Amino acid sequence: MTRRDFVKGNEALALGALKSGLNAYFAYPITPSSEIPETLAQQFKSPEYPDFKVFLQSSSELEAINMVMGAAATGAKAMTATSGPGFSLKQEGLSYAASMEIPFLVADINRGGPGLGNLGPEQSDYFQATKGGGHGGYRNIVLAPNSVQEMATFPGLGFSLAFKYRNPAIILADAFLGQLKEDTAFPAITKEKFDTPWATTGARGETRHVLVSLHLDFDDQSRHVEHLLKKYEEMAREEQRAELYLTDDADVVMVAFGIVSRLCKQAVNTLRAKGVRAGMLRPITLSPFPSRFVSELASKGVKRFVVVELNTGQMVTDVRLALEDGGRTESLNRWGGILPSSGEIVAQVEMASA
Amino acid sequence: MMPGQEESANEYEVRLGKLSALTSKPTHYCSGCEHGILTKLIANAIDELEIREKSVVIDSVGCSVFAHEYINVDAIQAPHGRAPAVMAGIKRVRPDLVVFAVQGDGDAVAIGLQELIYAASRNEPITIFLVNNAIYGMTGGQMAPTTPEGMVTTTTPEGRDTAYTGTVIDASKMLAGMDGPSYVKRVFLPVAPLRTRDLYSAAGPLEGARSVVNAFKVQLAGGFSFVEFVSTCSINWKMSVLDSKKYAAEVLSKIYPPGLYKDKLGIERK
């Protein structure tokens, strides 16, 4: 049963999380995301959401993310939300959760930065969210809604992807989307339950569930990183999502995510009216980045890409990688404490230059 | 063995022989370290209370980071100092589970003090075993918030000057001063050298064994339990094992006096 409502993006995100079966929310207030915990506090113990068992305000962003990690380790659908300065403090928890493969959801309602910045909309947490903002090499799943409607539906998508890949998922929105009010359709509460045989809910006989991120042996650590890498590669193969607007015959394509994509859509229409064959590519998954969409457009004859972002140029690096790599760049990588030999480096360069 | 303790010591010896909550893996702890003793006491209590299949241990960062290798229950590793928050998360969604962590003084009293205080203030039904050996053990002997005045560490080579680096933080006293927590206790854990040569008192480990059981009972009754174990670190104190036991008995136990600091549920009387 679908219900419509005229709500703020932050309220839609909170209600959308409840519709996707949220079990536990751990809160720390920060503008411009605070309507998310406030909305959930109002719905806590509502008979409409019997699975919403825990709403707890923590003493810090660190405490909140670690509470999320503990709750999620038992297989619960757990989340928190924050904005830039708080998102920085989440990075420690995200790194550990990525390594231990504990799935949960974090929303970052991006404000101006760096430092305290201001309360206006920016997309300057793009690098932090998509490149794995904590220590060690890992990737988050990052989703970018561009409407209040998607603020309502992306928590469900986020939980599905997080549990499918046993990986933290981020919803990266901005202050504009958080505060914007739009007519929104809410889905019925999902009955979807995820299989969590790894959850730490007590040993069964000698079968234990052990979630650790420490692998002191170099070979063990190396195998663990390789396992994570294979997962990220699978995510990149299977989960790239993007919206294409009038790109079939386009000479020039704007690339924009979030609120900016709606301005770009208008710009496409204006340009088309002027006879310019313009189009738009909107990444929906920022991580994995929809590189395939970019390179396909390039091979279809798009001459120029214009990347529009609310930052000093972050996503543009991913667009350039997708476009200009063209086999000119190769990489040689080792991990887990192991170094390549100089012979391996020489062989790689010889192969590349042959 | 002190007079009058032989009987109870034997009783525990029997149980230690067949602990389902203990793996067969030899521990990595240094000789003379109390972590090994505490590991056995925890396994002993889990078996005694028959809670193995609903227990989750949180590996904290420090010498206790391999707790799951020895304690045969479900496990999660927490970031440095965050074990109380991870435990709160588990316990809030699964109140039927028993969750506990072994934390060092660096983990719980320095980088994780906020998580500790707030878990205590909410009286989260979780159990924390604090091994206070007055130094950072795993990282090689740096000053901890618990390091006493004058102790030489790798970051206080001239001895700790508390006027410059701050005075020691007494976690048990601090938590006992709060309204929240149900159970706060400090135990002197080392086997203590007696005046008679070559004889040692096992009073500490025995008191420890009872305290661990009581701490779990408090959690099962819905309260926050915290037991601090005054311990040694002979390697990083750069002392012989025997000298470290003497130092703990003569110096540390005066700064950190053992005792029952808080027992709101009256568990010790039951």
Interface residues (C-beta under 8 A of the other chain):
Chain A: N23 A24 F26 K53 V54 L56 S58 S59 S60 L62 E63 A64 N66 M67 V68 M69 G70 A71 A72 A73 T74 A76 A78 E92 G93 Y96 M100 T200 T201 G202 A203 R204 G205 E206 R208 H209 V210 L211 V212 S213 L214
Chain B: R52 E53 K54 S55 V56 D59 V65 H68 N72 V73 D74 A75 I76 Q77 A78 P79 R82 A85 V86 M87 A88 G89 I90 K91 R92 V93 R94 L97 Q114 E115 I117 Y118
